[in-house]
Amino acid sequence: MHKERRLLHNIYDGRVLKQRMLESNEKRITLSFYKYWRIKNPSELRDKLFLAWSALGVMGRVYVAKEGINAQLSVPEKNLNLFRQQFEQTSGDLQWPNGIRLNYAADNNGKSFFKLKIKVRDKILADGLNDETFDVTDVGKHLSAEEFNRLTDHPDTILIDMRNHYESEVGHFEGAILPDADTFRDELKMVEGMLQGNEDKNIVMYCTGGIRCEKASAWLKHKGFRKVYQLEGGIISYARQVKEQGLKNKFHGKNFVFDERLGERITEEVISRCHQCGNPSDRHTNCANEGCHLLFIQCDECAGRFENCCSEKCREFIHLPQEQQQELRKGVKKGRNVFRKGRMPAFHH
């Protein structure tokens, strides 16, 4: 049994796998999908997915819960058709519900994941909500890119970015409210308070791929907001639609993503600045000091000067002997370590 379980987990050093991914010339496609549906045995589905997707060379990060699945993946281009065919199965080990939309990355170089990690969780999205207290299926109306552009031009529309502050800092839609939230859980409370008194307005929300808006729109409808809309497929789908259909692109900058790329280029505009020198930059990175690992924006010049670290102190730390670094890191809990600028403007409408 122990030997069998080992086949359902990665057994190689992550650093080796990451280097292997970066050096590989294999063509890969980055995509994502989510689906809320009742899963009787998440652990069983998790193991089946790991075996099926490992066989196809799929890499990525997946959360499975009784409420559904949330997946960000990198699929070998040569196996993409086989991967897509799995979602058409009506019998056998993998049976999927109808309506799963595969969302393909806007900037698709395939260098997004270096291993397959599938975890069973209580929820596929950490929202802090009790799903038993409201109808999670009563979601906001989905908008295509064309419908989104038209509705956000309306004077009675309020546009809300449902992402974290460090995501919207490097790219966002014109005219959007950008809450200064660290987590989706915090933002839900923040947005609900900000919108009080605007129950009759058009509330349009967007996020990276759509999953956060799915839950947020249902919550706002439960709270009495009558005209709630969401951008179907999020920024990722919007970028593809405006390009294919020749529509006006109302998104400016870069789309932050939660994989090795840390962002995908939507427009050539750079709307943010290096957190160290203040020069224009939208290059997110993690501090090279593993004991810090701060997520921040760093330009190429500062990356060279500080050796990919967030400060002189961290730069000095990475030159200490590895044994000393490990000893100094013992017992240190980093928690959520993200650079904050506190730039949320007052909301008036």
C-alpha positions in Angstrom: 0.0 0.0 0.0 2.8 2.4 0.9 4.5 1.7 -2.5 1.2 2.3 -4.3 0.6 5.6 -2.5 4.1 6.9 -3.6 2.9 6.7 -7.2 0.3 9.3 -6.4 2.8 12.0 -5.2 5.9 13.7 -6.5 9.1 12.1 -5.2 11.7 14.4 -6.9 13.3 17.6 -5.6 11.3 20.6 -6.6 14.5 22.6 -7.5 15.5 19.9 -9.9 12.1 19.8 -11.5 11.9 23.6 -11.9 15.3 23.7 -13.6 14.2 20.8 -15.9 11.1 22.8 -16.8 13.0 26.0 -17.6 15.5 24.2 -19.8 13.0 22.1 -21.6 12.0 22.9 -25.2 8.8 20.9 -25.0 5.8 22.9 -26.2 3.3 23.2 -23.4 -0.1 25.0 -23.0 -1.1 26.8 -19.8 -4.8 26.6 -19.0 -7.2 26.7 -16.1 -10.7 25.7 -15.2 -13.0 25.5 -12.2 -16.4 23.9 -11.6 -18.7 24.0 -8.6 -20.4 20.6 -8.4 -21.1 18.1 -5.6 -18.2 15.6 -5.3 -19.0 12.6 -3.1 -15.4 11.5 -2.5 -12.8 14.2 -3.2 -9.9 12.0 -2.1 -10.8 9.3 -4.6 -11.2 11.8 -7.4 -7.8 13.4 -6.4 -6.0 10.1 -6.8 -7.7 9.3 -10.1 -6.7 12.7 -11.5 -3.2 12.4 -10.4 -2.8 9.0 -12.2 -4.6 10.2 -15.4 -2.8 13.5 -15.7 0.6 12.2 -14.7 0.4 9.8 -17.6 -0.1 12.8 -20.0 2.7 14.8 -18.5 0.4 17.4 -17.0 1.8 19.8 -14.4 0.0 22.3 -12.2 -1.8 23.1 -9.0 -5.3 21.7 -8.3 -7.7 21.9 -5.4 -10.5 19.4 -5.0 -13.3 19.6 -2.4 -16.8 18.4 -1.9 -18.0 21.7 -3.5 -16.0 21.2 -6.7 -12.6 21.7 -8.4 -10.2 24.6 -9.1 -7.2 23.8 -11.5 -4.3 25.7 -13.0 -2.4 23.4 -15.4 0.4 23.1 -17.9 -0.3 20.5 -20.6 2.1 19.2 -23.3 0.8 20.4 -26.6 1.1 16.9 -28.1 -1.3 15.6 -25.4 -3.8 18.5 -25.4 -6.4 16.6 -27.4 -6.2 13.6 -25.1 -6.5 15.8 -22.1 -9.6 17.6 -23.5 -11.2 14.2 -24.4 -11.2 13.3 -20.7 -13.9 16.0 -20.1 -16.2 14.2 -22.6 -16.2 10.9 -20.6 -19.6 9.8 -19.4 -18.4 6.5 -17.9 -15.2 5.0 -16.4 -12.9 6.4 -13.7 -13.3 10.1 -14.6 -16.8 11.4 -15.1 -17.2 15.2 -15.5 -20.3 17.3 -15.3 -21.3 19.4 -18.3 -20.3 23.0 -18.7 -16.6 22.9 -17.9 -14.8 25.7 -19.8 -11.0 25.4 -20.3 -9.5 28.9 -20.0 -6.3 29.2 -22.1 -3.6 31.6 -20.9 -3.2 34.9 -22.8 0.6 34.8 -22.7 1.2 31.1 -23.3 4.8 30.1 -23.1 4.1 27.0 -21.0 6.7 27.8 -18.4 4.1 27.9 -15.6 4.4 24.8 -13.5 7.2 22.2 -12.9 5.2 19.5 -11.1 1.7 18.2 -10.5 0.2 19.0 -7.1 -3.4 18.0 -6.3 -4.7 18.8 -2.8 -8.0 17.9 -1.1 -9.4 20.9 0.8 -12.5 21.9 2.6 -13.2 24.5 -0.1 -11.7 25.2 -3.5 -11.7 28.9 -2.7 -10.8 30.5 0.7 -13.7 32.9 1.0 -14.6 32.7 4.7 -18.3 32.3 3.8 -20.8 29.7 5.2 -22.3 28.3 2.0 -25.3 26.9 3.9 -26.6 30.5 4.6 -27.2 31.6 1.0 -27.8 30.2 -2.5 -24.3 29.8 -4.0 -25.8 28.9 -7.4 -27.7 32.2 -7.8 -24.7 34.0 -9.4 -24.4 37.2 -11.4 -25.1 37.3 -15.1 -22.1 36.3 -17.2 -20.8 38.9 -19.7 -18.9 38.4 -22.9 -16.1 40.9 -23.6 -18.4 42.8 -25.9 -21.1 43.0 -23.3 -18.6 43.9 -20.6 -17.3 46.8 -22.7 -20.8 48.1 -23.4 -22.1 47.8 -19.8 -19.0 49.4 -18.2 -19.6 52.5 -20.5 -22.9 53.0 -18.8 -23.0 55.8 -16.2 -25.0 53.7 -13.7 -22.3 51.0 -13.6 -19.8 50.3 -10.8 -16.9 48.2 -11.8 -15.1 46.2 -9.1 -11.8 44.4 -9.3 -12.2 41.3 -7.1 -8.5 40.5 -6.9 -5.8 41.3 -4.3 -4.0 44.7 -4.3 -0.8 43.3 -5.6 -2.6 41.8 -8.6 -4.4 45.0 -9.6 -1.3 47.1 -9.1 0.3 45.8 -12.3 -2.8 45.7 -14.4 -6.5 46.5 -14.2 -9.5 47.7 -16.2 -10.0 51.4 -16.7 -12.5 53.0 -14.3 -12.4 50.0 -11.9 -12.5 50.3 -8.1 -9.3 48.6 -6.8 -9.8 47.5 -3.1 -6.6 47.4 -1.0 -7.2 43.8 0.1 -4.6 41.1 0.9 -7.0 38.2 0.5 -10.3 37.4 -1.2 -11.9 36.8 2.2 -11.0 40.4 3.3 -12.1 41.8 0.0 -15.6 40.4 0.2 -16.3 42.3 3.4 -14.6 45.4 2.1 -16.6 45.4 -1.2 -19.9 44.8 0.6 -19.4 47.8 2.8 -18.2 50.0 -0.1 -21.3 49.3 -2.1 -23.9 50.1 0.5 -26.5 52.5 -0.9 -25.8 51.4 -4.5 -28.2 48.4 -4.5 -29.9 49.6 -7.7 -26.7 50.2 -9.7 -25.2 47.9 -12.2 -22.5 46.0 -10.2 -19.9 44.5 -12.6 -17.0 42.5 -11.2 -14.0 40.7 -12.7 -11.1 38.6 -11.6 -8.4 36.5 -13.2 -10.3 33.5 -14.5 -13.8 33.9 -13.0 -13.9 31.7 -9.9 -13.8 34.5 -7.4 -16.6 36.4 -9.1 -18.7 33.3 -9.1 -18.9 33.2 -5.4 -18.7 37.0 -4.9 -21.7 37.7 -7.2 -23.9 35.1 -5.4 -23.0 36.8 -2.1 -23.8 40.3 -3.3 -27.2 39.1 -4.7 -27.9 37.5 -1.3 -27.1 40.9 0.3 -29.7 42.7 -1.7 -27.8 43.9 -4.8 -30.2 43.4 -7.7 -28.2 43.9 -10.9 -25.0 41.9 -10.5 -22.8 40.9 -13.4 -19.5 39.1 -13.8 -16.9 38.9 -16.7 -17.2 35.4 -17.9 -13.8 33.7 -17.9 -12.2 36.7 -16.3 -9.3 38.7 -17.7 -7.8 35.6 -19.4 -10.9 35.1 -21.6 -11.4 38.8 -22.1 -7.9 39.2 -23.5 -8.5 36.4 -26.0 -11.9 37.7 -27.1 -10.9 41.3 -27.7 -8.0 40.1 -29.9 -10.0 37.6 -31.9 -13.0 40.0 -32.4 -11.1 43.2 -32.8 -12.8 44.9 -29.8 -11.5 47.8 -27.8 -9.2 46.5 -25.0 -10.2 48.3 -21.8 -7.6 46.4 -19.7 -4.3 48.2 -19.1 -1.0 46.5 -18.1 -0.3 43.0 -17.0 -2.4 40.2 -15.6 -1.0 38.7 -12.4 -1.1 34.9 -12.3 -0.4 32.4 -9.5 2.3 30.3 -11.2 5.9 30.5 -12.0 5.3 33.3 -14.6 3.8 35.6 -12.0 2.2 37.6 -14.8 1.1 37.6 -18.4 1.4 40.5 -20.7 -2.0 41.9 -21.9 -0.9 45.3 -23.1 2.6 46.9 -23.5 1.7 49.6 -20.9 3.7 49.5 -17.6 1.4 51.1 -15.0 3.3 50.2 -11.8 6.7 51.0 -10.4 9.7 49.2 -8.8 9.2 49.0 -5.1 12.9 49.7 -4.6 13.8 52.6 -6.9 10.5 53.8 -8.1 11.2 53.4 -11.8 8.5 51.9 -14.1 8.3 48.2 -13.7 5.7 45.4 -13.5 8.0 42.5 -12.9 6.8 40.6 -9.8 9.4 38.4 -8.1 10.0 36.7 -4.8 13.0 37.7 -2.6 15.9 35.3 -3.2 16.3 35.0 0.5 14.2 31.9 1.3 13.8 33.1 4.9 12.0 36.2 3.5 10.5 35.2 0.1 8.7 38.6 -0.1 6.6 39.1 -3.2 7.3 42.5 -4.6 7.9 44.4 -7.9 11.6 44.8 -8.9 13.1 46.3 -12.0 16.0 44.6 -13.8 18.5 47.2 -12.6 17.5 46.6 -8.9 17.5 42.9 -9.5 21.2 43.1 -10.5 22.1 45.5 -7.7 20.4 43.5 -4.9 20.9 40.1 -6.5 17.2 39.4 -6.7 16.7 40.3 -3.0 14.3 42.9 -1.5 16.9 44.6 0.7 20.6 44.9 1.4 20.0 42.8 4.5 18.6 39.9 2.5 21.3 40.3 -0.1 23.9 39.8 2.7 22.0 36.9 4.1 22.1 34.8 0.9 25.9 35.0 1.0 26.1 33.3 4.4 27.0 29.5 4.4 23.9 27.4 3.8 24.2 25.8 7.2 24.1 29.2 8.9 21.1 30.3 6.8 19.2 27.2 7.7 20.0 27.7 11.4 18.8 31.3 11.3 15.6 30.3 9.5 14.6 27.8 12.2 11.4 28.6 13.9 10.7 31.7 11.7 7.2 31.8 10.4 6.9 34.0 7.4 3.1 33.8 6.9 1.8 35.8 4.0 4.7 38.0 3.0 3.5 40.6 0.4 4.8 44.1 -0.2 1.9 46.6 0.6 1.7 50.2 -0.5 -1.7 51.1 1.0 -2.8 53.0 -2.1 -6.6 52.4 -1.9 -8.4 55.7 -2.8 -11.6 56.7 -1.1 -14.7 55.4 -2.9 -17.3 58.0 -4.0 -20.1 57.3 -6.4 
